[in-house]
Amino acid sequence: MGLYEKYIFPKMAHLVCSMKPFPRQREKVVPIARGVVLEVGVGSGLNLPYYDGNKVTKVWCLDPSPEMLRMAEKAAKSLPLKVEFIGSPGEEIPLEDNSVDTVVVTYTLCTIADTEQALRQMARVLKPGGELIFCEHGAAPDEDIRCWQERINPVWKLLAGGCHLNRPIPKLIEQGGFRIKGMEAMYIPGWRPASFNYCGMATHA
Ligand SMILES: C[S@@+](CC[C@H](N)C(=O)[O-])C[C@H]1O[C@@H](n2cnc3c(N)ncnc32)[C@H](O)[C@@H]1O
């Protein structure tokens, strides 16, 4: 891992993910989580304040980046939540089958290298009847914006820690073994190639 990925990118990701439209999106989905939760790609812990402590018994916070996990640990300190940290990628979740009630993934499916493997791992650890809660940016429905997403993507990936602008999020979730139960898809304020959001819930297919 280079110096940029280790020292600069984590702080940059935290700043960008803290920007104005994101709290509104987090507020829509994170409070739905209940029981034992696994958050995949917890990052700097920006979702943690949105968990409802009356419904959530524990949050497993998974991220492969030690720098991100350190920031998340700091964020969790002042919160009335039981949390545990896992330094692994989503493709290798070290939890038992059928052991969590909710999986949460926000602004992370854009970055995971093997999304199908990671989503199949999420499906494996999720109990029957459990929910995957997601909020992600991805492929825009408008031809002109999608063209820009394709053009910019190769450079963007290098600057943004492997983030892809153009991933077809609902299709990936379905290919990973889930059925989408409800979803809101819309542009949120911001730079349009990175601002088409897919927010919703899915269960085992
Ligand atoms: C843009 S940040 C989003 C963080 C957080 N989910 C949020 O909403 O603020 C993307 C996160 O995905 C993590 N990540 C990268 N590759 C991953 C993988 N293979 N599995 C799980 N997380 C990964 C990064 O370390 C980073 O913390």
The ligand as an ORCA input file, in Angstrom:
! r2SCAN-3c Opt
* xyz 0 1
  C     -15.886      5.610      0.560
  S     -15.535      4.676      1.977
  C     -17.156      4.544      2.727
  C     -17.098      4.302      4.191
  C     -18.438      4.177      4.913
  N     -19.150      2.987      4.523
  C     -19.302      5.406      4.768
  O     -20.459      5.281      4.333
  O     -18.834      6.511      5.110
  C     -15.283      3.037      1.328
  C     -14.795      2.046      2.368
  O     -14.717      0.747      1.773
  C     -13.616      0.090      2.345
  N     -13.232     -1.055      1.496
  C     -12.365     -1.098      0.475
  N     -12.277     -2.349     -0.013
  C     -13.110     -3.104      0.722
  C     -13.436     -4.492      0.728
  N     -12.903     -5.341     -0.144
  N     -14.320     -4.937      1.643
  C     -14.889     -4.082      2.536
  N     -14.611     -2.770      2.576
  C     -13.733     -2.286      1.685
  C     -12.550      1.176      2.437
  O     -11.499      0.833      3.328
  C     -13.394      2.349      2.909
  O     -13.450      2.395      4.314
*
